């Protein structure tokens, strides 16, 4: 599997750039992933709301939330989430939130 260099540490990622071990995730790593992998230079409070929701949901249930639930619980429309994470909630937001690649994500 490939690796990314994060602060001098090699973190294992899958072929699509998702972190293999979610336990290494922290907010600083989220900022790094957002900028270096997703091209998001600044994480706003709305970005963090989505990131924390997805990360917390994964910790509780062991999987990424369904898109409909993400929209309902954050109060954000899907179109807006795509503005925040141009590669989408399943790919971009989950990657920044430190999840492994969600099932069904292409």
Secondary structure, DSSP 8 states (H G I E B T S, - for coil): --EEEETTEEEEB-TTS-BS-GGG--HHHHHHHHHHTT------HHHHHHHHHHHHHHHHHSS---HHHHHHHHT--HHHHHHHSTT-IIIIIHHHTT----TT--
